[in-house]
Amino acid sequence: MDNILRAVEKEHLQERGEFSSGDIVRIHERISEGAKERIQVFEGIVLKRSGPGTREMVTVRKISSGIGVEKTYPVHSPKIEKIELVKKYHIRQAKPYYLRRLRRIR
């Protein structure tokens, strides 16, 4: 049964590049407003990646007008146009939640 699920999931996996926690990424998301479609960009620092295969999620945080904003995206969603790596950082923790307490990121 597990092999069947992996075979079905393999068709839906998309190549999104290599990024990890602590990196700054720019996520291009397709937004549909009525009949129109546009691309909205969300740039921030990756707090965590979780889940296997097509269920993989990424949480990105940014500071907007002095307020912290976090969004969680499914990595292999067809709504995600692309994920580009802006800057690579090496951090020691897998999930740097201490960044939530900081006033400014970067």
FIROMI-274706 format. One line per field, with one value per atom (N, C-alpha, C, O, CB): residue number from 1; chain; z, y, x. Coordinates in pm, 1 decimal, m for minus. Last residue first. Glycine has a CB too. Layout:
<atoms>
vexlo <- c(NUM, ...)
fipa <- c(A, ...)
Z <- c(Z, ...)
Y <- c(Y, ...)
X <- c(X, ...)
</atoms>
This chain:
<atoms>
vexlo <- c(106, 106, 106, 106, 106, 105, 105, 105, 105, 105, 104, 104, 104, 104, 104, 103, 103, 103, 103, 103, 102, 102, 102, 102, 102, 101, 101, 101, 101, 101, 100, 100, 100, 100, 100, 99, 99, 99, 99, 99, 98, 98, 98, 98, 98, 97, 97, 97, 97, 97, 96, 96, 96, 96, 96, 95, 95, 95, 95, 95, 94, 94, 94, 94, 94, 93, 93, 93, 93, 93, 92, 92, 92, 92, 92, 91, 91, 91, 91, 91, 90, 90, 90, 90, 90, 89, 89, 89, 89, 89, 88, 88, 88, 88, 88, 87, 87, 87, 87, 87, 86, 86, 86, 86, 86, 85, 85, 85, 85, 85, 84, 84, 84, 84, 84, 83, 83, 83, 83, 83, 82, 82, 82, 82, 82, 81, 81, 81, 81, 81, 80, 80, 80, 80, 80, 79, 79, 79, 79, 79, 78, 78, 78, 78, 78, 77, 77, 77, 77, 77, 76, 76, 76, 76, 76, 75, 75, 75, 75, 75, 74, 74, 74, 74, 74, 73, 73, 73, 73, 73, 72, 72, 72, 72, 72, 71, 71, 71, 71, 71, 70, 70, 70, 70, 70, 69, 69, 69, 69, 69, 68, 68, 68, 68, 68, 67, 67, 67, 67, 67, 66, 66, 66, 66, 66, 65, 65, 65, 65, 65, 64, 64, 64, 64, 64, 63, 63, 63, 63, 63, 62, 62, 62, 62, 62, 61, 61, 61, 61, 61, 60, 60, 60, 60, 60, 59, 59, 59, 59, 59, 58, 58, 58, 58, 58, 57, 57, 57, 57, 57, 56, 56, 56, 56, 56, 55, 55, 55, 55, 55, 54, 54, 54, 54, 54, 53, 53, 53, 53, 53, 52, 52, 52, 52, 52, 51, 51, 51, 51, 51, 50, 50, 50, 50, 50, 49, 49, 49, 49, 49, 48, 48, 48, 48, 48, 47, 47, 47, 47, 47, 46, 46, 46, 46, 46, 45, 45, 45, 45, 45, 44, 44, 44, 44, 44, 43, 43, 43, 43, 43, 42, 42, 42, 42, 42, 41, 41, 41, 41, 41, 40, 40, 40, 40, 40, 39, 39, 39, 39, 39, 38, 38, 38, 38, 38, 37, 37, 37, 37, 37, 36, 36, 36, 36, 36, 35, 35, 35, 35, 35, 34, 34, 34, 34, 34, 33, 33, 33, 33, 33, 32, 32, 32, 32, 32, 31, 31, 31, 31, 31, 30, 30, 30, 30, 30, 29, 29, 29, 29, 29, 28, 28, 28, 28, 28, 27, 27, 27, 27, 27, 26, 26, 26, 26, 26, 25, 25, 25, 25, 25, 24, 24, 24, 24, 24, 23, 23, 23, 23, 23, 22, 22, 22, 22, 22, 21, 21, 21, 21, 21, 20, 20, 20, 20, 20, 19, 19, 19, 19, 19, 18, 18, 18, 18, 18, 17, 17, 17, 17, 17, 16, 16, 16, 16, 16, 15, 15, 15, 15, 15, 14, 14, 14, 14, 14, 13, 13, 13, 13, 13, 12, 12, 12, 12, 12, 11, 11, 11, 11, 11, 10, 10, 10, 10, 10, 9, 9, 9, 9, 9, 8, 8, 8, 8, 8, 7, 7, 7, 7, 7, 6, 6, 6, 6, 6, 5, 5, 5, 5, 5, 4, 4, 4, 4, 4, 3, 3, 3, 3, 3, 2, 2, 2, 2, 2, 1, 1, 1, 1, 1)
fipa <- c(A, A, A, A, A, A, A, A, A, A, A, A, A, A, A, A, A, A, A, A, A, A, A, A, A, A, A, A, A, A, A, A, A, A, A, A, A, A, A, A, A, A, A, A, A, A, A, A, A, A, A, A, A, A, A, A, A, A, A, A, A, A, A, A, A, A, A, A, A, A, A, A, A, A, A, A, A, A, A, A, A, A, A, A, A, A, A, A, A, A, A, A, A, A, A, A, A, A, A, A, A, A, A, A, A, A, A, A, A, A, A, A, A, A, A, A, A, A, A, A, A, A, A, A, A, A, A, A, A, A, A, A, A, A, A, A, A, A, A, A, A, A, A, A, A, A, A, A, A, A, A, A, A, A, A, A, A, A, A, A, A, A, A, A, A, A, A, A, A, A, A, A, A, A, A, A, A, A, A, A, A, A, A, A, A, A, A, A, A, A, A, A, A, A, A, A, A, A, A, A, A, A, A, A, A, A, A, A, A, A, A, A, A, A, A, A, A, A, A, A, A, A, A, A, A, A, A, A, A, A, A, A, A, A, A, A, A, A, A, A, A, A, A, A, A, A, A, A, A, A, A, A, A, A, A, A, A, A, A, A, A, A, A, A, A, A, A, A, A, A, A, A, A, A, A, A, A, A, A, A, A, A, A, A, A, A, A, A, A, A, A, A, A, A, A, A, A, A, A, A, A, A, A, A, A, A, A, A, A, A, A, A, A, A, A, A, A, A, A, A, A, A, A, A, A, A, A, A, A, A, A, A, A, A, A, A, A, A, A, A, A, A, A, A, A, A, A, A, A, A, A, A, A, A, A, A, A, A, A, A, A, A, A, A, A, A, A, A, A, A, A, A, A, A, A, A, A, A, A, A, A, A, A, A, A, A, A, A, A, A, A, A, A, A, A, A, A, A, A, A, A, A, A, A, A, A, A, A, A, A, A, A, A, A, A, A, A, A, A, A, A, A, A, A, A, A, A, A, A, A, A, A, A, A, A, A, A, A, A, A, A, A, A, A, A, A, A, A, A, A, A, A, A, A, A, A, A, A, A, A, A, A, A, A, A, A, A, A, A, A, A, A, A, A, A, A, A, A, A, A, A, A, A, A, A, A, A, A, A, A, A, A, A, A, A, A, A, A, A, A, A, A, A, A, A, A, A, A, A, A, A, A, A, A, A, A, A, A, A, A, A, A, A, A, A, A, A, A, A, A)
Z <- c(964.3, 863.3, 922.0, 854.7, 739.6, 1151.5, 1089.4, 974.0, 894.9, 1040.1, 1459.8, 1318.7, 1268.0, 1334.1, 1296.8, 1712.6, 1654.1, 1502.9, 1428.4, 1718.5, 1815.6, 1767.1, 1701.6, 1642.4, 1667.1, 1867.7, 1974.7, 1928.3, 1994.6, 2093.3, 1645.0, 1673.9, 1779.1, 1780.1, 1721.0, 1655.4, 1566.1, 1587.3, 1550.5, 1420.7, 1800.3, 1872.5, 1786.4, 1839.4, 1918.4, 1631.3, 1680.8, 1760.6, 1786.8, 1765.9, 1414.2, 1491.0, 1536.4, 1486.8, 1408.2, 1391.2, 1390.1, 1475.9, 1597.3, 1443.1, 1402.7, 1291.9, 1279.2, 1168.8, 1311.1, 1474.2, 1514.9, 1392.3, 1290.6, 1609.0, 1370.1, 1442.7, 1481.2, 1516.9, 1565.0, 1033.2, 1171.7, 1239.2, 1172.0, 1182.2, 762.6, 840.1, 984.0, 1049.3, 830.1, 483.0, 615.1, 677.9, 649.9, 704.8, 166.3, 241.5, 373.5, 375.2, 160.3, 9.4, 82.8, 167.9, 233.6, 170.3, m173.4, m178.7, m112.5, m169.4, m110.9, m368.3, m254.1, m270.7, m369.9, m240.2, m470.5, m501.4, m374.2, m285.0, m602.8, m585.0, m458.7, m491.1, m534.0, m346.4, m794.0, m771.0, m633.5, m574.3, m880.4, m770.9, m900.4, m889.3, m965.1, m953.5, m598.3, m583.0, m718.9, m774.9, m475.7, m669.3, m653.1, m636.6, m658.3, m533.0, m654.5, m787.5, m782.5, m882.4, m872.8, m385.3, m430.0, m571.8, m606.3, m333.2, m250.8, m383.4, m436.6, m524.2, m378.5, m1.4, m92.6, m235.0, m330.5, m43.2, 141.4, 96.0, m15.4, m113.1, 45.6, 376.5, 239.9, 220.2, 276.1, 139.4, 617.2, 595.9, 458.2, 427.0, 707.5, 733.3, 642.6, 627.3, 624.6, 504.7, 963.2, 928.2, 836.0, 856.7, 1055.0, 1045.9, 968.9, 933.2, 878.7, 840.9, 1290.1, 1235.3, 1167.7, 1223.7, 1344.7, 1228.5, 1279.4, 1211.6, 1089.8, 1254.7, 1102.2, 1243.5, 1306.7, 1427.0, 1316.7, 835.6, 910.6, 1061.4, 1138.9, 876.9, 859.7, 771.6, 855.9, 938.0, 690.7, 863.2, 940.7, 841.9, 750.9, 1025.7, 804.4, 768.3, 860.5, 926.9, 619.2, 769.9, 855.4, 801.1, 757.5, 1002.7, 663.0, 633.4, 716.0, 730.7, 480.2, 661.9, 731.4, 713.0, 743.0, 883.0, 447.3, 485.7, 550.2, 500.0, 361.6, 415.5, 440.2, 477.0, 530.5, 553.2, 233.6, 292.1, 299.9, 204.2, 209.9, 113.8, 230.7, 298.8, 409.7, 331.0, m77.1, m122.2, m6.2, m26.4, m210.9, 143.6, 11.2, m25.7, m7.7, 3.0, 494.6, 385.1, 253.1, 252.2, 420.4, 720.8, 642.8, 529.5, 475.3, 587.4, 725.3, 791.4, 695.3, 599.5, 914.3, 800.3, 693.8, 762.6, 848.1, 581.0, 945.4, 951.8, 821.3, 743.1, 1066.5, 884.5, 1023.6, 1033.6, 1119.2, 1097.8, 653.2, 672.3, 818.7, 871.2, 579.0, 611.7, 660.1, 689.2, 743.8, 786.9, 307.1, 449.3, 482.6, 394.3, 526.3, 78.7, 107.1, 256.9, 325.7, 37.7, m150.0, m4.6, 25.2, 0.1, 70.9, m424.9, m372.7, m221.5, m170.9, m440.1, m637.3, m518.5, m458.7, m443.4, m414.5, m956.3, m875.1, m759.2, m779.6, m960.0, m1051.0, m1040.7, m952.7, m883.9, m984.0, m1245.4, m1169.1, m1167.5, m1268.4, m1228.5, m1263.1, m1284.4, m1197.6, m1091.8, m1254.9, m1189.0, m1314.6, m1339.8, m1428.5, m1431.2, m850.7, m950.4, m1074.6, m1067.0, m986.4, m813.7, m765.2, m871.2, m969.5, m734.6, m720.2, m814.5, m747.6, m639.9, m861.6, m704.5, m635.6, m740.8, m839.7, m550.4, m676.9, m771.3, m693.1, m623.5, m878.5, m525.1, m511.6, m610.6, m626.4, m367.1, m476.9, m575.0, m575.5, m620.5, m719.2, m213.4, m262.8, m353.1, m312.2, m145.0, m136.1, m198.1, m261.2, m351.8, m306.1, 167.3, 40.1, m7.5, 69.8, 53.5, 367.1, 321.3, 183.0, 92.1, 320.0, 604.4, 475.3, 445.8, 494.0, 362.9, 834.0, 848.1, 718.8, 722.3, 906.1, 699.8, 804.9, 817.4, 812.1, 939.8, 344.2, 475.8, 575.3, 537.8, 522.6, 0.1, 103.6, 235.1, 238.3, 72.4, m329.5, m195.6, m106.8, m137.2, m200.4, m548.2, m508.8, m364.9, m289.9, m526.9, m626.2, m567.6, m525.0, m469.6, m448.8, m840.6, m799.1, m751.3, m829.4, m915.4, m720.3, m806.8, m752.7, m631.7, m817.9, m723.5, m665.5, m767.5, m885.8, m617.9, m849.7, m808.7, m745.8, m717.6, m712.3, m895.5, m1009.9, m975.2, m1061.7, m1061.8, m640.0, m723.9, m845.1, m892.4, m770.0, m537.9, m493.1, m584.4, m603.9, m351.9, m660.9, m693.3, m654.4, m729.0, m621.2, m540.3, m686.1, m728.7, m822.8, m747.7, m269.4, m316.0, m466.8, m516.3, m275.6, m272.8, m236.3, m284.8, m335.4, m84.9, m339.8, m428.7, m400.6, m493.7, m411.1, m120.5, m251.3, m350.4, m434.8, m306.7, 78.2, 88.4, m46.1, m80.5, 196.9, 0.0, 0.0, 0.0, m69.1, 121.6)
Y <- c(4042.6, 4074.8, 4163.7, 4203.3, 4138.1, 4147.2, 4033.5, 4086.9, 4168.3, 3924.8, 4296.8, 4315.9, 4194.7, 4145.6, 4445.4, 4204.3, 4316.4, 4324.4, 4354.8, 4448.0, 3866.1, 3974.9, 4082.9, 4053.4, 3921.7, 3662.7, 3761.2, 3879.3, 3983.0, 3696.0, 3504.9, 3570.6, 3678.6, 3776.3, 3467.8, 3381.8, 3497.4, 3570.4, 3687.2, 3453.4, 3155.3, 3271.5, 3397.5, 3508.5, 3248.7, 2948.7, 3026.3, 3148.3, 3236.6, 2939.4, 2791.0, 2908.2, 2998.6, 3110.1, 2989.1, 2473.4, 2560.8, 2683.8, 2680.9, 2485.3, 2375.8, 2333.3, 2423.6, 2447.3, 2187.7, 2584.3, 2520.1, 2483.9, 2553.1, 2611.8, 2712.1, 2588.4, 2515.5, 2397.8, 2616.8, 2832.6, 2847.7, 2712.5, 2609.6, 2903.4, 2997.1, 2875.5, 2904.3, 2990.1, 2828.1, 3123.7, 3140.9, 3004.3, 2908.5, 3228.2, 3263.4, 3139.4, 3172.9, 3243.2, 3036.0, 3460.4, 3455.4, 3329.7, 3294.2, 3580.8, 3384.9, 3518.1, 3516.5, 3564.6, 3621.5, 3136.1, 3159.7, 3296.0, 3320.4, 3047.1, 3114.4, 3145.9, 3181.6, 3248.3, 3260.9, 2924.9, 2963.4, 2990.0, 2900.0, 2851.8, 2980.3, 2941.8, 2989.1, 3079.4, 2999.7, 2950.6, 2962.6, 2920.3, 2835.2, 3106.8, 2775.2, 2833.7, 2831.8, 2725.4, 2756.9, 2632.4, 2776.8, 2848.7, 2969.5, 2805.7, 2365.1, 2426.4, 2577.9, 2645.7, 2363.4, 2286.2, 2332.1, 2389.0, 2454.3, 2437.4, 2193.7, 2137.7, 2178.1, 2110.8, 1987.2, 2325.6, 2343.2, 2300.6, 2366.9, 2264.5, 2511.6, 2377.2, 2391.5, 2462.6, 2297.7, 2768.1, 2728.4, 2579.5, 2525.9, 2810.5, 2999.1, 2860.6, 2818.6, 2831.8, 2768.7, 3308.1, 3235.3, 3094.7, 3073.5, 3306.4, 3575.6, 3440.1, 3377.2, 3390.5, 3353.0, 3891.5, 3818.6, 3683.1, 3675.5, 3897.5, 4141.5, 4013.9, 3940.5, 3928.2, 3927.1, 4485.5, 4372.7, 4245.4, 4242.0, 4394.0, 4693.7, 4672.9, 4558.0, 4535.0, 4795.3, 4660.4, 4779.8, 4759.9, 4803.8, 4815.4, 4333.7, 4427.0, 4540.6, 4519.0, 4355.3, 4088.4, 4202.4, 4301.8, 4348.5, 4267.4, 3738.2, 3867.0, 3973.5, 3952.2, 3901.2, 3387.6, 3502.7, 3627.8, 3624.3, 3477.4, 3078.0, 3192.7, 3311.4, 3333.6, 3226.7, 2733.1, 2851.8, 2963.2, 2946.4, 2822.9, 2473.4, 2566.0, 2687.9, 2739.5, 2607.3, 2123.4, 2261.8, 2344.4, 2292.5, 2269.2, 1830.6, 1915.6, 2060.7, 2114.3, 1906.2, 1644.7, 1711.9, 1805.1, 1852.7, 1608.3, 1513.2, 1621.5, 1697.5, 1804.1, 1565.8, 1427.8, 1419.5, 1539.0, 1653.4, 1298.0, 1501.2, 1427.7, 1443.3, 1469.2, 1280.1, 1778.9, 1689.4, 1621.7, 1676.6, 1764.5, 2111.2, 1991.2, 1908.2, 1960.7, 2027.7, 2373.9, 2287.3, 2159.6, 2106.0, 2259.1, 2705.4, 2559.2, 2497.3, 2558.4, 2509.5, 2968.8, 2923.5, 2772.3, 2716.7, 2976.4, 3162.4, 3031.3, 2991.7, 2982.1, 2922.4, 3504.7, 3403.7, 3274.1, 3277.1, 3453.6, 3644.0, 3638.0, 3526.1, 3461.4, 3620.6, 3767.1, 3744.8, 3746.9, 3839.9, 3850.9, 3700.1, 3706.8, 3671.2, 3558.6, 3609.9, 3825.8, 3782.4, 3801.9, 3906.9, 3860.4, 3721.6, 3798.8, 3739.5, 3617.9, 3799.6, 3741.5, 3680.9, 3775.3, 3893.9, 3652.5, 3696.3, 3773.1, 3697.5, 3602.1, 3915.1, 3674.0, 3604.9, 3690.9, 3751.3, 3464.8, 3736.1, 3773.0, 3688.7, 3639.2, 3921.6, 3680.2, 3620.1, 3646.1, 3584.6, 3673.8, 3690.3, 3685.3, 3613.0, 3498.0, 3827.4, 3659.3, 3754.0, 3763.3, 3836.1, 3895.4, 3437.1, 3459.8, 3548.7, 3517.6, 3324.4, 3430.3, 3472.9, 3495.4, 3564.7, 3602.0, 3238.7, 3277.6, 3306.9, 3219.4, 3166.2, 3345.8, 3273.6, 3328.5, 3449.8, 3284.1, 3313.5, 3372.9, 3288.1, 3173.5, 3380.3, 3379.4, 3285.9, 3361.6, 3460.7, 3217.5, 3400.1, 3480.1, 3380.7, 3306.2, 3583.1, 3353.9, 3309.2, 3407.3, 3485.8, 3167.6, 3313.7, 3412.6, 3370.9, 3354.2, 3557.6, 3046.9, 3110.4, 3214.2, 3203.5, 3005.0, 2924.7, 3035.1, 3107.1, 3219.5, 2986.5, 2599.2, 2694.9, 2801.1, 2771.5, 2623.3, 2585.4, 2526.0, 2635.6, 2752.1, 2447.7, 2486.6, 2589.8, 2522.5, 2416.1, 2704.9, 2403.9, 2370.8, 2494.6, 2595.3, 2311.2, 2363.3, 2414.1, 2377.9, 2328.5, 2564.8, 2241.5, 2375.6, 2432.4, 2542.3, 2372.7, 2032.9, 2074.4, 2219.2, 2309.1, 2058.2, 1859.8, 1960.6, 1997.5, 1993.7, 2085.8, 1575.8, 1644.9, 1741.2, 1709.0, 1543.8, 1428.4, 1564.5, 1641.7, 1760.8, 1559.7, 1175.4, 1252.3, 1399.7, 1486.3, 1192.2, 1079.7, 1112.7, 1196.2, 1278.6, 985.0, 1003.0, 1128.1, 1174.1, 1294.1, 1113.4, 752.1, 858.7, 995.0, 1091.9, 835.0, 613.4, 624.7, 737.6, 810.9, 492.1, 625.3, 691.4, 711.3, 814.4, 610.6, 467.1, 608.4, 684.9, 796.5, 623.1, 218.7, 279.4, 429.4, 509.7, 211.3, 164.7, 182.7, 249.7, 328.3, 47.7, 123.1, 238.0, 267.2, 383.5, 214.1, m119.4, 0.0, 126.2, 223.5, m0.4)
X <- c(1739.0, 1841.6, 1940.2, 2035.3, 1783.2, 1466.3, 1533.9, 1617.7, 1570.0, 1431.2, 1396.3, 1428.0, 1504.0, 1595.5, 1510.1, 1330.7, 1256.1, 1275.0, 1181.8, 1299.5, 1289.2, 1373.8, 1287.6, 1183.8, 1479.6, 1116.3, 1137.7, 1220.2, 1221.7, 1205.4, 1130.2, 1001.5, 1018.8, 943.9, 897.0, 1371.1, 1358.4, 1226.9, 1214.6, 1370.0, 1343.0, 1391.7, 1382.7, 1386.4, 1535.6, 1284.5, 1171.4, 1214.9, 1133.2, 1082.8, 1432.3, 1477.3, 1362.8, 1346.4, 1574.2, 1471.4, 1353.7, 1384.2, 1364.1, 1225.8, 1727.9, 1642.4, 1520.3, 1471.4, 1598.3, 2010.4, 1885.8, 1803.0, 1807.5, 1805.4, 2228.6, 2251.3, 2123.3, 2127.2, 2330.5, 2255.7, 2214.0, 2225.9, 2232.5, 2068.9, 2371.6, 2394.9, 2355.8, 2415.2, 2544.3, 2189.8, 2248.1, 2271.1, 2199.1, 2157.3, 2156.9, 2176.0, 2243.8, 2344.8, 2260.2, 1913.4, 2038.9, 2043.6, 1945.7, 2056.4, 1711.7, 1770.4, 1907.0, 2005.0, 1678.6, 1579.7, 1666.3, 1732.3, 1800.9, 1772.8, 1242.5, 1381.2, 1456.8, 1404.3, 1389.5, 990.6, 1053.5, 1199.1, 1271.3, 1037.3, 702.6, 841.5, 885.3, 826.4, 934.0, 418.3, 484.4, 630.3, 676.9, 474.4, 187.8, 320.3, 389.5, 415.9, 404.3, m34.2, m50.6, 83.7, 92.3, m139.7, 30.1, 29.8, 9.4, 33.4, m78.5, 255.6, 124.8, 132.7, 231.1, 69.5, 477.8, 448.9, 311.8, 257.5, 458.0, 474.7, 586.5, 551.0, 591.6, 706.5, 221.4, 257.1, 361.7, 338.3, 129.9, 311.2, 279.4, 305.2, 400.9, 361.2, 232.5, 269.6, 219.9, 101.6, 211.6, 356.4, 269.0, 323.3, 444.5, 257.6, 366.2, 409.5, 306.9, 186.3, 429.6, 480.5, 380.6, 439.0, 549.1, 337.9, 525.0, 569.3, 454.9, 346.0, 629.6, 532.5, 454.1, 502.9, 520.1, 301.0, 659.5, 686.2, 610.6, 623.0, 655.4, 578.7, 537.1, 551.5, 466.5, 392.1, 653.9, 584.7, 527.7, 438.6, 472.0, 887.6, 840.9, 781.2, 849.8, 957.2, 821.3, 878.5, 820.9, 719.5, 850.4, 860.8, 827.6, 894.8, 1009.9, 871.3, 727.3, 813.2, 764.8, 644.6, 812.3, 721.7, 672.8, 774.5, 892.7, 647.8, 624.7, 730.7, 664.6, 564.7, 819.2, 550.3, 509.1, 631.8, 729.8, 401.5, 469.9, 573.8, 526.7, 470.8, 703.8, 315.0, 257.8, 358.7, 334.3, 207.7, 455.0, 366.6, 304.0, 245.9, 257.0, 720.5, 658.7, 573.8, 615.5, 575.6, 660.7, 725.4, 650.7, 530.3, 736.1, 712.9, 629.8, 705.7, 801.6, 513.2, 851.7, 801.5, 719.1, 662.3, 718.2, 1064.3, 1013.6, 968.7, 1039.3, 1123.1, 1064.1, 1066.4, 1019.8, 947.0, 979.5, 1132.8, 1134.6, 1138.5, 1207.3, 1013.5, 1297.0, 1233.3, 1246.8, 1357.7, 1297.2, 1221.1, 1314.3, 1238.4, 1128.2, 1388.7, 1080.0, 1107.1, 1203.3, 1259.5, 979.0, 849.3, 991.1, 1013.5, 971.3, 1079.3, 613.8, 629.6, 774.4, 817.6, 529.0, 434.8, 564.2, 566.9, 527.4, 680.5, 179.0, 213.9, 340.1, 351.4, 97.5, 48.1, 153.4, 182.9, 208.7, 282.8, m298.0, m174.5, m76.1, m112.4, m201.5, m592.4, m489.3, m364.6, m328.5, m459.2, m946.9, m807.0, m715.0, m753.6, m785.5, m1200.8, m1155.4, m1007.1, m947.9, m1237.6, m1137.0, m1243.8, m1194.5, m1151.4, m1292.7, m822.8, m923.2, m1031.4, m1017.6, m860.6, m578.2, m687.5, m792.2, m843.1, m750.6, m231.7, m352.7, m459.9, m436.2, m328.4, 52.1, m51.9, m179.9, m231.5, m75.5, 352.2, 225.6, 123.6, 110.2, 171.5, 678.4, 587.5, 460.8, 461.6, 652.9, 889.3, 788.1, 691.9, 631.4, 711.6, 1218.0, 1111.8, 1014.4, 1051.6, 1169.4, 1406.8, 1350.3, 1244.2, 1189.1, 1290.2, 1681.8, 1584.2, 1538.4, 1619.7, 1644.3, 1728.9, 1753.9, 1646.2, 1533.5, 1759.0, 1635.1, 1728.1, 1757.7, 1807.7, 1853.9, 1606.2, 1570.8, 1678.5, 1797.9, 1550.4, 1678.2, 1656.8, 1621.4, 1608.3, 1782.3, 1666.8, 1667.7, 1635.7, 1573.9, 1565.8, 1695.9, 1742.3, 1739.4, 1803.3, 1884.0, 1409.0, 1539.8, 1572.3, 1488.1, 1545.7, 1175.3, 1165.7, 1300.6, 1304.6, 1073.5, 1018.3, 1151.8, 1146.1, 1115.1, 1254.2, 730.7, 790.8, 927.4, 949.7, 700.7, 518.9, 633.5, 692.8, 703.9, 740.3, 325.1, 290.3, 405.6, 391.9, 176.7, 427.9, 379.5, 358.0, 371.2, 249.8, 473.6, 589.2, 549.0, 627.2, 659.2, 228.6, 287.5, 400.1, 419.6, 338.7, 200.2, 105.2, 163.3, 149.1, m30.1, 413.4, 406.9, 313.1, 343.6, 360.8, 345.4, 467.2, 465.6, 511.1, 590.0, 112.6, 105.9, 229.1, 217.4, 91.8, 224.4, 125.0, 114.5, 108.3, m13.4, 384.3, 447.7, 352.8, 395.8, 494.2, 195.5, 284.1, 351.4, 372.8, 389.8, 82.7, 0.0, 87.4, 57.3, m94.2)
</atoms>
